[in-house]
Amino acid sequence: ETGVTQSPTHLIKTRGQQVTLRCSSQSGHNTVSWYQQALGQGPQFIFQYYREEENGRGNFPPRFSGLQFPNYSSELNVNALELDDSALYLCALTRRGQETQYFGPGTRLLVL
Amino acid sequence: AQSVTQPDIHITVSEGASLELRCNYSYGATPYLFWYVQSPGQGLQLLLKYFSGDTLVQGIKGFEAEFKRSQSSFNLRKPSVHWSDAAEYFCAVGLFSGGYNKLIFGAGTRLAVHP
């Protein structure tokens, strides 16, 4: 497997705050996607990064933003947190042109 | 619009019994199809995938799935369930658009296994 790691594992924030979640791997997979999984639901695609640029986005507002670094690690930033942002956030890695995505363990965010 | 439906929210089986988890998809072209498993508090682990070719695909942990184009289905099966199979199972369609790929997931089926 790819050894995808995410940090932190759990996080508690209050409404209106900002949060940064991180994802990394030593596998050399150059494309990273972020998904939001609300309780009792399947994951939903937030966006994908390749070559440090966003190249696809799901139905999420601009307050969800990301970064990809030269070593392919990635950050997900969420501004102005809302209660509905409480969820498990998953990053998934793949190589450009390949179909299979490999998921990390996720960061569980609770917004109070 | 593309979508994935998993009709069974929750399934309970006895250990050693056979299992079939249903998945139906809506997609205009030949889909890329996946099954992932999620244990409590964990991320998603890939069980198997279908891209083309043989419509019966084998995966890890003794799972298999069959692609049926006429029924728009990709059901997951296991002949004999183990207690460790208790988890949530997600079916997904892979979409490729504008140079990026994303997965569309169903809502999941939670599997409980009785001893």
Interface residues (C-beta under 8 A of the other chain):
Chain A: V4 Q6 T31 S33 Y35 G40 Q41 G42 P43 Q44 F45 Q48 Y50 N55 G56 G58 L90 A92 T94 E99 T100 Q101 Y102 F103 G104 P105 G106 R108
Chain B: V4 Y32 F34 Y36 G41 Q42 G43 L44 Q45 L46 K49 F51 F90 A92 G94 F96 S97 G98 G99 Y100 N101 K102 L103 I104 F105 G106 A107 G108
